[in-house]
Amino acid sequence: MFQSEHTFVIAEAGINHNGDLDLAKRLVDAAADAGCDAVKFQKRTPHMSLPPHLWNQERDTPWGVRMTYLAYRQRIELESTDYYRIVDHCKNAGILFSASPWDINAADTVFNLGATFIKIASASVTNLELVEHIASFKLPVVMSTGMCSPLDINKAVGLLEHHVPELALLVCTSSYPAQPGTLNLNRLHRMKLMFPEFVIGYSGHEAGLWTTLCAVAMGAKVIERHITLDRTMKGSDQSMSIEPAGFKKLVSEIRTFEQARGFDYIHVLDCEQESIKRLRNTSPFNGASQEA
């Protein structure tokens, strides 16, 4: 799936649906229209994935009311029956479905939904019980590596590498939005040296498209960016997400780069033959003046 010259583009719908099934379907449509390969959601069992010390902390919500963090997570979470509708919608739209489960119960749900691959979020890399459980599914895995030390990544990879058919590791900065000076795209080269047997990619949380295109030019084979219908919508991830027109431009520019990347050997191209005839002086005298 990830081992090709085709850059695999994931639109991260995440929780930008704000708990609304219709909005989730519209995000699927926007991702498919942009030409993305997959659309990815986030799946949680709130009381299992949220640390207890955060349950009663109050926070603002997309619905204009303050509530506890646990109540917010419960309200924004789509039902499993909603996800079956989303999966069907993805099939009709011609785009792959996936999700990042944040706990073992959610992982079982994502697996039973028939996800083509499983995503391990940066925050879950050190949850080795969850990583090992995901490995048991024997599905392709994409894992972000934000907030992770080399030791953290190696421990998770050790649980995955002999069980999953494909593994893609994404360079990531877990800051929202991430500033350009924190992206450290050179980590792509380091990750390739550390894990030459796996696909290396990039998950971006920055504003704009340019740095993500740079990541592709630097060799990222899997790209993940958040998608939203409107960056001014309420919600924790909306402002650093990409709107549909921008996502379509991003995918188009990636595909243009794939054409431009070409091969690495030097020779005269077929398209240059006519220019040779028109522009090169093939006279044996090379335009020099002749002596009488």
CORGILIN-V172329 format. One record per residue. RES is the residue in three letters. SS is DSSP state (H for helix, E for strand, C for the rest). PHI is phi in whole degrees, 0 to 359 (999 if undefined). OMEGA is omega in whole degrees, 0 to 359 (* if undefined). Layout:
RES/SS/PHI/OMEGA ; RES/SS/PHI/OMEGA
This chain:
MET/C/999/183 ; PHE/C/260/185 ; GLN/C/270/178 ; SER/C/203/176 ; GLU/C/285/180 ; HIS/C/278/177 ; THR/C/290/183 ; PHE/E/275/186 ; VAL/E/253/179 ; ILE/E/250/172 ; ALA/E/268/182 ; GLU/E/272/176 ; ALA/E/288/175 ; GLY/E/55/176 ; ILE/C/246/179 ; ASN/C/290/174 ; HIS/C/279/180 ; ASN/C/53/177 ; GLY/C/80/184 ; ASP/C/249/182 ; LEU/H/299/181 ; ASP/H/298/178 ; LEU/H/295/178 ; ALA/H/299/179 ; LYS/H/295/179 ; ARG/H/293/175 ; LEU/H/293/175 ; VAL/H/300/181 ; ASP/H/298/181 ; ALA/H/295/179 ; ALA/H/294/179 ; ALA/H/295/181 ; ASP/H/296/180 ; ALA/H/285/180 ; GLY/C/93/179 ; CYS/C/291/177 ; ASP/C/279/184 ; ALA/E/212/171 ; VAL/E/238/187 ; LYS/E/236/177 ; PHE/E/249/174 ; GLN/E/242/182 ; LYS/E/237/180 ; ARG/C/227/161 ; THR/C/255/196 ; PRO/H/310/184 ; HIS/H/287/178 ; MET/H/265/186 ; SER/H/265/182 ; LEU/C/263/179 ; PRO/C/303/184 ; PRO/H/305/182 ; HIS/H/291/178 ; LEU/H/261/188 ; TRP/C/306/188 ; ASN/C/261/175 ; GLN/C/289/181 ; GLU/E/275/179 ; ARG/E/208/173 ; ASP/E/287/183 ; THR/C/227/178 ; PRO/C/295/185 ; TRP/C/261/174 ; GLY/C/81/178 ; VAL/C/231/175 ; ARG/E/269/177 ; MET/E/207/179 ; THR/E/292/182 ; TYR/H/299/180 ; LEU/H/295/179 ; ALA/H/297/178 ; TYR/H/298/180 ; ARG/H/297/179 ; GLN/H/291/182 ; ARG/H/287/184 ; ILE/H/280/183 ; GLU/C/281/175 ; LEU/C/287/177 ; GLU/C/287/178 ; SER/H/300/178 ; THR/H/296/176 ; ASP/H/296/182 ; TYR/H/293/175 ; TYR/H/297/176 ; ARG/H/292/178 ; ILE/H/295/179 ; VAL/H/300/177 ; ASP/H/297/180 ; HIS/H/295/177 ; CYS/H/298/179 ; LYS/H/300/180 ; ASN/H/293/181 ; ALA/H/275/179 ; GLY/C/76/180 ; ILE/C/226/181 ; LEU/E/285/178 ; PHE/E/256/170 ; SER/E/209/177 ; ALA/E/204/174 ; SER/E/257/178 ; PRO/E/278/183 ; TRP/C/255/177 ; ASP/C/200/186 ; ILE/H/295/178 ; ASN/H/297/178 ; ALA/H/295/179 ; ALA/H/298/178 ; ASP/H/298/179 ; THR/H/297/180 ; VAL/H/298/178 ; PHE/H/298/181 ; ASN/H/291/176 ; LEU/C/286/179 ; GLY/C/84/178 ; ALA/C/303/180 ; THR/C/291/175 ; PHE/E/214/178 ; ILE/E/250/176 ; LYS/E/256/172 ; ILE/E/256/181 ; ALA/C/288/179 ; SER/H/307/183 ; ALA/H/294/185 ; SER/H/260/185 ; VAL/C/300/181 ; THR/C/273/174 ; ASN/C/274/190 ; LEU/H/294/176 ; GLU/H/296/178 ; LEU/H/292/180 ; VAL/H/300/180 ; GLU/H/295/178 ; HIS/H/294/178 ; ILE/H/296/179 ; ALA/H/301/182 ; SER/C/293/179 ; PHE/C/287/180 ; LYS/C/59/175 ; LEU/C/254/172 ; PRO/E/304/183 ; VAL/E/232/169 ; VAL/E/247/183 ; MET/E/232/174 ; SER/E/280/187 ; THR/C/233/175 ; GLY/C/295/179 ; MET/C/65/187 ; CYS/C/249/170 ; SER/C/273/174 ; PRO/H/306/179 ; LEU/H/295/178 ; ASP/H/301/182 ; ILE/H/295/182 ; ASN/H/297/179 ; LYS/H/297/180 ; ALA/H/293/179 ; VAL/H/300/179 ; GLY/H/300/178 ; LEU/H/279/186 ; LEU/H/262/198 ; GLU/C/299/182 ; HIS/C/264/185 ; HIS/C/237/185 ; VAL/C/261/182 ; PRO/C/290/177 ; GLU/C/215/178 ; LEU/E/224/176 ; ALA/E/244/180 ; LEU/E/251/186 ; LEU/E/253/169 ; VAL/E/296/187 ; CYS/E/204/170 ; THR/C/246/185 ; SER/C/273/175 ; SER/C/222/193 ; TYR/C/226/355 ; PRO/C/280/179 ; ALA/E/278/179 ; GLN/C/278/183 ; PRO/H/309/182 ; GLY/H/291/179 ; THR/H/257/187 ; LEU/C/285/176 ; ASN/C/47/183 ; LEU/C/296/176 ; ASN/C/298/175 ; ARG/H/298/176 ; LEU/H/301/179 ; HIS/H/294/180 ; ARG/H/297/180 ; MET/H/295/178 ; LYS/H/295/178 ; LEU/H/289/181 ; MET/H/287/186 ; PHE/C/227/184 ; PRO/C/295/183 ; GLU/C/275/183 ; PHE/C/245/176 ; VAL/E/282/179 ; ILE/E/248/181 ; GLY/E/219/187 ; TYR/E/216/173 ; SER/E/245/188 ; GLY/E/251/176 ; HIS/C/237/181 ; GLU/E/273/173 ; ALA/C/279/176 ; GLY/C/84/187 ; LEU/C/250/194 ; TRP/H/301/184 ; THR/H/292/176 ; THR/H/291/175 ; LEU/H/296/176 ; CYS/H/298/179 ; ALA/H/299/177 ; VAL/H/296/180 ; ALA/H/297/179 ; MET/C/272/172 ; GLY/C/113/177 ; ALA/C/296/182 ; LYS/C/259/174 ; VAL/E/232/179 ; ILE/E/237/176 ; GLU/E/230/173 ; ARG/E/222/178 ; HIS/E/286/178 ; ILE/E/240/176 ; THR/C/218/175 ; LEU/C/279/183 ; ASP/C/201/184 ; ARG/C/293/179 ; THR/C/271/177 ; MET/C/296/175 ; LYS/C/289/179 ; GLY/C/144/188 ; SER/C/292/185 ; ASP/C/250/188 ; GLN/C/296/190 ; SER/C/292/180 ; MET/C/256/177 ; SER/C/265/180 ; ILE/E/250/178 ; GLU/C/283/186 ; PRO/H/308/181 ; ALA/H/296/179 ; GLY/H/293/179 ; PHE/H/293/178 ; LYS/H/297/178 ; LYS/H/295/180 ; LEU/H/301/181 ; VAL/H/296/180 ; SER/H/299/181 ; GLU/H/292/176 ; ILE/H/297/180 ; ARG/H/294/176 ; THR/H/295/178 ; PHE/H/298/179 ; GLU/H/301/176 ; GLN/H/291/184 ; ALA/H/286/184 ; ARG/H/299/173 ; GLY/C/58/186 ; PHE/C/248/186 ; ASP/C/244/177 ; TYR/C/245/187 ; ILE/C/254/174 ; HIS/C/198/178 ; VAL/C/284/182 ; LEU/C/278/177 ; ASP/H/302/183 ; CYS/H/292/180 ; GLU/H/268/185 ; GLN/H/299/180 ; GLU/H/294/178 ; SER/H/294/176 ; ILE/H/300/181 ; LYS/H/295/185 ; ARG/H/277/194 ; LEU/H/251/182 ; ARG/C/266/177 ; ASN/C/271/183 ; THR/C/262/178 ; SER/C/299/178 ; PRO/C/296/179 ; PHE/C/270/175 ; ASN/C/53/176 ; GLY/C/80/184 ; ALA/C/283/177 ; SER/C/289/182 ; GLN/C/257/176 ; GLU/C/281/179 ; ALA/C/289/*
